[in-house]
């Protein structure tokens, strides 16, 4: 089976080489990590010794991109506490994920590096070099060569905070001859919900190895958001003190025009109001500004705002790693990826600051969390500009309703903690 996979992978690379090679030549970002992802650039962690001077092998934690990296934060703290003498190494796949990890985890980890390409020689070299005691993969990014090489070397591998949408489940099910041996290779799959666990069992995970541990996102730490931090963030955005804010986080293409349409109607009624847009891909910032300028002139990009100048009505954020803190400024928070049918993004980030949460109809990536928030009346589902305007108007007019919704959202966040401890217990029981 793995031979068939590698044959298909080779054919894919050969077929796509006319695109891959120019991309490497002209993209400095991709050139900078290419050798490391091939496995050629060394990343050997420092060795630590425990009692009796025996060498303790590293623990390897991996996350795909920004969302998974942020989800891993409470887990990294817990692993460090549970295994204080073990070297801790962390890998990410995307450039933005790598940068966020380096900014947040450098003091907690021994090495942060790029995850290797799933080429057999790259995977073998990196695994042999690190020689981990066990490996933790956060949520997703499952690659066959990597998983099977770990199994061959009898290195435990855990998939944690695992979720599986119905679409992915059906897709994997169509190639069950391939996915069953892949998923059964995991030492354990620690899932967010019972529904996720049942789907993984149906795909080949042994019954006892699919364990419901809950969602790590409930164990996120709240970033400092006191008066000084808020004042600094407002200054960086160029918005005035006391100006009410609607913050739209992790937006995707097609969502910004809908949000701007609703905002301009609200702005006509509530003059002291600004819209802050944080696109999922910050490289889109200038494109978004150009689009918005077709209907409204007072729009600026965060990095280009002038301190002490006129406060723009709409600010587009082009910085990474600050979204969670920005939610602390919001009077109303909108979670993107939900109107554009991308499965939505993490609604707990505004909830942890006690903010009323709005999102579109597609929150399939956070189905359980979004349903909890809706059930407890801490969030509102909106399908278009009209509903965003209607709900936003109600919250801006009724401060009590806004505070109550925010408190209810916060209560959902605090009431469901504990996934990290359950995850660590499940891992420690299997290593």
C-alpha positions as semicolon CSV with decimal commas, in nm:
position;residue;x (nm);y (nm);z (nm)
1;X;0,000;0,000;0,000
2;X;0,272;0,248;0,094
3;X;0,460;0,162;-0,226
4;X;0,150;0,250;-0,427
5;X;0,124;0,582;-0,238
6;X;0,489;0,668;-0,309
7;X;0,445;0,582;-0,676
8;X;0,146;0,817;-0,700
9;X;0,334;1,084;-0,506
10;X;0,630;1,059;-0,747
11;X;0,400;1,085;-1,050
12;X;0,229;1,388;-0,894
13;X;0,561;1,565;-0,832
14;X;0,682;1,484;-1,183
15;X;0,358;1,610;-1,337
16;X;0,357;1,929;-1,127
17;X;0,729;2,007;-1,160
18;X;0,667;2,281;-1,423
19;X;0,474;2,465;-1,151
20;X;0,679;2,361;-0,848
21;X;1,021;2,461;-0,982
22;X;0,931;2,819;-1,085
23;X;0,754;2,863;-0,751
24;X;1,073;2,766;-0,568
25;X;1,285;2,991;-0,789
26;X;1,071;3,302;-0,747
27;X;0,935;3,260;-0,394
28;X;1,192;3,357;-0,133
29;X;0,962;3,232;0,145
30;X;0,951;2,881;-0,002
31;X;1,322;2,876;-0,090
32;X;1,414;2,965;0,267
33;X;1,268;2,645;0,415
34;X;1,301;2,408;0,120
35;X;1,620;2,231;0,235
36;X;1,487;2,197;0,587
37;X;1,164;2,044;0,461
38;X;1,367;1,803;0,245
39;X;1,537;1,694;0,566
40;X;1,885;1,814;0,469
41;X;1,916;2,106;0,710
42;X;2,003;1,972;1,059
43;X;1,767;2,041;1,352
44;X;1,915;1,808;1,616
45;X;1,781;1,899;1,963
46;X;2,009;1,922;2,262
47;X;2,019;1,612;2,479
48;X;1,905;1,610;2,840
49;X;1,990;1,362;3,110
50;X;1,763;1,232;3,379
51;X;1,841;1,033;3,692
52;X;2,137;0,807;3,647
53;X;2,261;1,027;3,360
54;X;2,062;0,830;3,101
55;X;1,973;1,029;2,790
56;X;1,605;1,122;2,765
57;X;1,466;1,117;2,415
58;X;1,280;1,422;2,279
59;X;0,904;1,463;2,257
60;X;0,795;1,586;1,914
61;X;0,479;1,797;1,876
62;X;0,356;1,892;1,528
63;X;0,090;2,136;1,407
64;X;-0,010;2,228;1,054
65;X;-0,073;2,603;1,053
66;X;-0,180;2,899;1,264
67;X;-0,504;2,752;1,400
68;X;-0,345;2,423;1,502
69;X;-0,038;2,599;1,644
70;X;-0,258;2,814;1,866
71;X;-0,457;2,506;1,972
72;X;-0,130;2,343;2,074
73;X;-0,036;2,618;2,322
74;X;-0,200;2,471;2,637
75;X;-0,079;2,124;2,537
76;X;0,284;2,238;2,512
77;X;0,268;2,388;2,860
78;X;0,117;2,064;2,993
79;X;0,372;1,839;2,821
80;X;0,656;2,051;2,954
81;X;0,511;2,022;3,306
82;X;0,451;1,646;3,276
83;X;0,795;1,575;3,125
84;X;1,022;1,851;3,259
85;X;1,351;1,678;3,174
86;X;1,267;1,574;2,818
87;X;1,375;1,784;2,520
88;X;1,066;1,925;2,349
89;X;1,073;1,988;1,975
90;X;0,799;2,151;1,770
91;X;0,733;2,151;1,396
92;X;0,490;2,341;1,175
93;X;0,409;2,304;0,807
94;X;0,321;2,655;0,693
95;X;0,532;2,968;0,712
96;X;0,276;3,157;0,920
97;X;0,240;2,862;1,157
98;X;0,618;2,844;1,195
99;X;0,645;3,217;1,272
100;X;0,365;3,206;1,529
101;X;0,525;2,901;1,694
102;X;0,864;3,071;1,706
103;X;0,714;3,385;1,859
104;X;0,513;3,198;2,124
105;X;0,698;2,875;2,206
106;X;1,070;2,953;2,185
107;X;1,106;2,964;2,563
108;X;0,918;2,634;2,606
109;X;1,082;2,425;2,335
110;X;1,434;2,322;2,244
111;X;1,390;2,354;1,868
112;X;1,121;2,481;1,629
113;X;1,150;2,367;1,269
114;X;0,959;2,298;0,948
115;X;0,785;1,963;0,913
116;X;0,950;1,749;0,644
117;X;0,796;1,679;0,307
118;X;0,637;1,333;0,304
119;X;0,917;1,192;0,091
120;X;1,051;0,867;0,229
121;X;1,414;0,986;0,250
122;X;1,312;1,318;0,411
123;X;1,093;1,148;0,669
124;X;1,350;0,878;0,753
125;X;1,632;1,129;0,794
126;X;1,436;1,362;1,021
127;X;1,295;1,084;1,240
128;X;1,639;0,924;1,275
129;X;1,794;1,261;1,355
130;X;1,544;1,353;1,627
131;X;1,479;0,998;1,750
132;X;1,168;1,099;1,945
133;X;1,029;0,913;2,242
134;X;0,681;0,977;2,102
135;X;0,510;1,212;1,856
136;X;0,196;1,423;1,899
137;X;0,011;1,555;1,592
138;X;-0,241;1,830;1,666
139;X;-0,579;1,799;1,489
140;X;-0,470;1,719;1,133
141;X;-0,178;1,695;0,883
142;X;-0,160;1,318;0,854
143;X;0,104;1,195;0,608
144;X;0,146;0,822;0,530
145;X;0,526;0,795;0,502
146;X;0,569;0,977;0,832
147;X;0,310;0,767;1,017
148;X;0,431;0,433;0,879
149;X;0,796;0,512;0,949
150;X;0,708;0,587;1,311
151;X;0,518;0,259;1,330
152;X;0,811;0,071;1,173
153;X;1,045;0,213;1,436
154;X;0,790;0,142;1,712
155;X;0,764;0,509;1,810
156;X;0,422;0,591;1,959
157;X;0,226;0,852;1,764
158;X;-0,086;1,031;1,888
159;X;-0,341;1,238;1,701
160;X;-0,485;1,485;1,953
161;X;-0,774;1,731;1,949
162;X;-0,885;1,525;1,652
163;X;-1,198;1,612;1,460
164;X;-1,341;1,466;1,141
165;X;-1,607;1,642;0,938
166;X;-1,870;1,439;0,759
167;X;-1,717;1,547;0,426
168;X;-1,369;1,422;0,524
169;X;-1,516;1,106;0,673
170;X;-1,693;1,019;0,347
171;X;-1,381;1,104;0,147
172;X;-1,159;0,876;0,356
173;X;-1,425;0,606;0,341
174;X;-1,400;0,591;-0,038
175;X;-1,036;0,481;-0,011
176;X;-1,075;0,258;0,293
177;X;-0,820;0,007;0,158
178;X;-0,564;0,284;0,211
179;X;-0,693;0,472;0,514
180;X;-0,768;0,172;0,739
181;X;-0,400;0,068;0,777
182;X;-0,306;0,438;0,806
183;X;-0,543;0,521;1,093
184;X;-0,484;0,190;1,269
185;X;-0,113;0,284;1,288
186;X;-0,187;0,552;1,549
187;X;-0,116;0,458;1,909
188;X;-0,430;0,655;1,995
189;X;-0,661;0,913;1,840
190;X;-0,784;1,155;2,106
191;X;-1,097;1,323;1,976
192;X;-1,299;1,634;2,051
193;X;-1,638;1,458;2,051
194;X;-1,795;1,115;2,063
195;X;-1,911;1,161;1,704
196;X;-1,551;1,217;1,595
197;X;-1,441;0,904;1,782
198;X;-1,706;0,689;1,611
199;X;-1,597;0,815;1,269
200;X;-1,232;0,734;1,337
201;X;-1,327;0,387;1,460
202;X;-1,521;0,330;1,139
203;X;-1,209;0,427;0,942
204;X;-0,983;0,176;1,115
205;X;-0,880;0,308;1,456
206;X;-0,907;0,027;1,711
207;X;-1,202;0,079;1,946
208;X;-0,993;0,130;2,261
209;X;-0,759;0,368;2,081
210;X;-1,025;0,627;1,989
211;X;-1,073;0,822;2,311
212;X;-1,288;1,129;2,369
213;X;-1,077;1,385;2,558
214;X;-1,254;1,708;2,459
215;X;-1,144;2,020;2,280
216;X;-0,807;2,176;2,368
217;X;-0,936;2,514;2,257
218;X;-1,133;2,540;2,580
219;X;-0,800;2,534;2,766
220;X;-0,653;2,831;2,581
221;X;-0,495;3,097;2,797
222;X;-0,641;3,445;2,780
223;X;-0,390;3,696;2,645
224;X;-0,337;4,006;2,863
225;X;-0,604;4,264;2,781
226;X;-0,583;4,526;3,053
227;X;-0,616;4,903;3,001
228;X;-0,255;4,942;2,884
229;X;-0,273;4,657;2,632
230;X;-0,606;4,781;2,498
231;X;-0,477;5,137;2,464
232;X;-0,170;5,014;2,277
233;X;-0,380;4,804;2,039
234;X;-0,619;5,092;1,972
235;X;-0,323;5,317;1,894
236;X;-0,177;5,061;1,652
237;X;-0,515;5,040;1,476
238;X;-0,548;5,416;1,461
239;X;-0,895;5,414;1,621
240;X;-0,996;5,670;1,882
241;X;-1,051;5,599;2,251
242;X;-1,416;5,527;2,318
243;X;-1,489;5,441;1,956
244;X;-1,713;5,133;1,938
245;X;-1,574;4,847;1,731
246;X;-1,709;4,562;1,525
247;X;-1,423;4,316;1,477
248;X;-1,439;4,062;1,195
249;X;-1,175;3,791;1,246
250;X;-1,028;3,539;1,001
251;X;-1,234;3,659;0,705
252;X;-1,218;3,493;0,364
253;X;-1,265;3,625;0,013
254;X;-1,626;3,728;-0,047
255;X;-1,705;3,798;0,317
256;X;-1,564;4,150;0,341
257;X;-1,816;4,311;0,099
258;X;-2,104;4,161;0,299
259;X;-1,958;4,288;0,626
260;X;-1,890;4,635;0,485
261;X;-2,246;4,654;0,348
262;X;-2,391;4,581;0,695
263;X;-2,139;4,810;0,866
264;X;-2,218;5,114;0,651
265;X;-2,587;5,081;0,739
266;X;-2,495;5,061;1,108
267;X;-2,252;5,351;1,072
268;X;-2,533;5,569;0,944
269;X;-2,716;5,516;1,276
270;X;-2,419;5,486;1,513
271;X;-2,166;5,748;1,412
272;X;-1,904;5,651;1,673
273;X;-1,849;5,308;1,515
274;X;-1,555;5,145;1,333
275;X;-1,506;4,814;1,156
276;X;-1,181;4,619;1,200
277;X;-1,123;4,340;0,947
278;X;-0,861;4,072;1,014
279;X;-0,834;3,858;0,700
280;X;-0,730;3,496;0,737
281;X;-0,463;3,562;0,472
282;X;-0,302;3,897;0,554
283;X;-0,152;3,911;0,204
284;X;-0,504;4,003;0,089
285;X;-0,503;4,331;0,287
286;X;-0,435;4,562;-0,007
287;X;-0,683;4,381;-0,229
288;X;-0,950;4,418;0,040
289;X;-0,875;4,788;0,077
290;X;-0,911;4,838;-0,298
291;X;-1,246;4,657;-0,295
292;X;-1,376;4,855;0,004
293;X;-1,266;5,188;-0,146
294;X;-1,516;5,133;-0,426
295;X;-1,796;5,194;-0,176
296;X;-1,633;5,387;0,109
297;X;-1,328;5,613;0,122
298;X;-1,236;5,601;0,492
299;X;-1,042;5,275;0,496
300;X;-0,682;5,208;0,595
301;X;-0,439;4,925;0,645
302;X;-0,313;4,883;1,002
303;X;0,058;4,910;0,918
304;X;-0,009;5,236;0,732
305;X;-0,223;5,412;0,992
306;X;-0,078;5,733;1,131
307;X;-0,074;5,773;1,508
308;X;-0,274;6,078;1,608
309;X;-0,430;6,112;1,262
310;X;-0,795;6,095;1,168
311;X;-0,951;5,768;1,280
312;X;-1,054;5,561;0,977
313;X;-1,399;5,403;0,967
314;X;-1,258;5,071;0,846
315;X;-0,919;4,924;0,939
316;X;-0,771;4,617;0,770
317;X;-0,518;4,431;0,985
318;X;-0,205;4,305;0,810
319;X;-0,027;4,155;1,112
320;X;-0,028;3,797;1,240
321;X;-0,062;3,665;1,593
322;X;-0,273;3,947;1,741
323;X;-0,628;3,846;1,650
324;X;-0,707;3,696;1,989
325;X;-0,607;4,016;2,169
326;X;-0,793;4,230;1,918
327;X;-1,114;4,050;2,008
328;X;-1,077;4,204;2,355
329;X;-1,143;4,547;2,197
330;X;-1,461;4,443;2,020
331;X;-1,813;4,547;2,111
332;X;-1,932;4,286;1,861
333;X;-1,723;4,004;1,713
334;X;-1,781;3,830;1,380
335;X;-1,604;3,499;1,311
336;X;-1,506;3,455;0,946
337;X;-1,495;3,153;0,719
338;X;-1,862;3,102;0,804
339;X;-2,030;3,306;0,531
340;X;-1,783;3,187;0,267
341;X;-1,858;2,822;0,347
342;X;-1,508;2,743;0,476
343;X;-1,624;2,572;0,794
344;X;-1,570;2,878;1,015
345;X;-1,294;2,963;1,260
346;X;-1,260;2,951;1,637
347;X;-1,552;3,131;1,810
348;X;-1,396;3,076;2,152
349;X;-1,140;3,349;2,086
350;X;-1,399;3,628;2,124
351;X;-1,599;3,423;2,377
352;X;-1,306;3,408;2,619
353;X;-1,316;3,788;2,639
354;X;-1,690;3,793;2,704
355;X;-1,784;3,934;2,363
356;X;-2,113;3,863;2,181
357;X;-2,030;3,644;1,884
358;X;-2,175;3,646;1,531
359;X;-2,099;3,387;1,265
360;X;-2,243;3,266;0,936
361;X;-2,430;2,942;0,865
362;X;-2,122;2,723;0,803
363;X;-1,945;2,651;1,131
364;X;-1,883;2,285;1,047
365;X;-1,520;2,300;1,167
366;X;-1,648;2,406;1,510
367;X;-1,988;2,238;1,505
368;X;-2,007;2,141;1,872
369;X;-1,865;2,471;2,004
370;X;-2,089;2,686;1,783
371;X;-2,396;2,484;1,885
372;X;-2,305;2,529;2,254
373;X;-2,275;2,904;2,206
374;X;-2,604;2,925;2,018
375;X;-2,785;2,708;2,272
376;X;-2,664;2,927;2,560
377;X;-2,750;3,247;2,368
378;X;-2,388;3,364;2,363
379;X;-2,376;3,369;1,983
380;X;-2,596;3,460;1,687
381;X;-2,608;3,290;1,348
382;X;-2,639;3,537;1,057
383;X;-2,672;3,447;0,692
384;X;-2,630;3,779;0,509
385;X;-2,573;4,155;0,540
386;X;-2,933;4,213;0,642
387;X;-2,910;3,977;0,939
388;X;-2,569;4,115;1,040
389;X;-2,721;4,464;1,040
390;X;-3,029;4,356;1,233
391;X;-2,836;4,167;1,502
392;X;-2,564;4,430;1,524
393;X;-2,821;4,706;1,564
394;X;-2,994;4,520;1,846
395;X;-2,665;4,472;2,034
396;X;-2,551;4,831;1,981
397;X;-2,885;4,968;2,103
398;X;-2,916;4,734;2,400
399;X;-2,599;4,734;2,612
400;X;-2,757;4,495;2,861
401;X;-2,832;4,238;2,588
402;X;-2,475;4,270;2,454
403;X;-2,320;4,223;2,799
404;X;-2,549;3,929;2,873
405;X;-2,462;3,754;2,545
406;X;-2,093;3,814;2,608
407;X;-2,118;3,671;2,960
408;X;-2,301;3,365;2,831
409;X;-2,030;3,312;2,568
410;X;-1,764;3,339;2,839
411;X;-1,950;3,089;3,056
412;X;-1,942;2,833;2,773
413;X;-1,567;2,884;2,746
414;X;-1,497;2,836;3,117
415;X;-1,742;2,549;3,176
416;X;-1,576;2,309;2,931
417;X;-1,211;2,315;3,034
418;X;-1,013;2,001;3,115
419;X;-0,924;1,855;2,774
420;X;-0,551;1,911;2,827
421;X;-0,541;1,704;3,147
422;X;-0,743;1,425;2,986
423;X;-0,513;1,430;2,682
424;X;-0,194;1,410;2,891
425;X;-0,343;1,125;3,099
426;X;-0,437;0,930;2,783
427;X;-0,088;0,974;2,635
428;X;0,098;0,889;2,956
429;X;-0,110;0,572;2,988
430;X;0,014;0,450;2,649
431;X;0,386;0,533;2,642
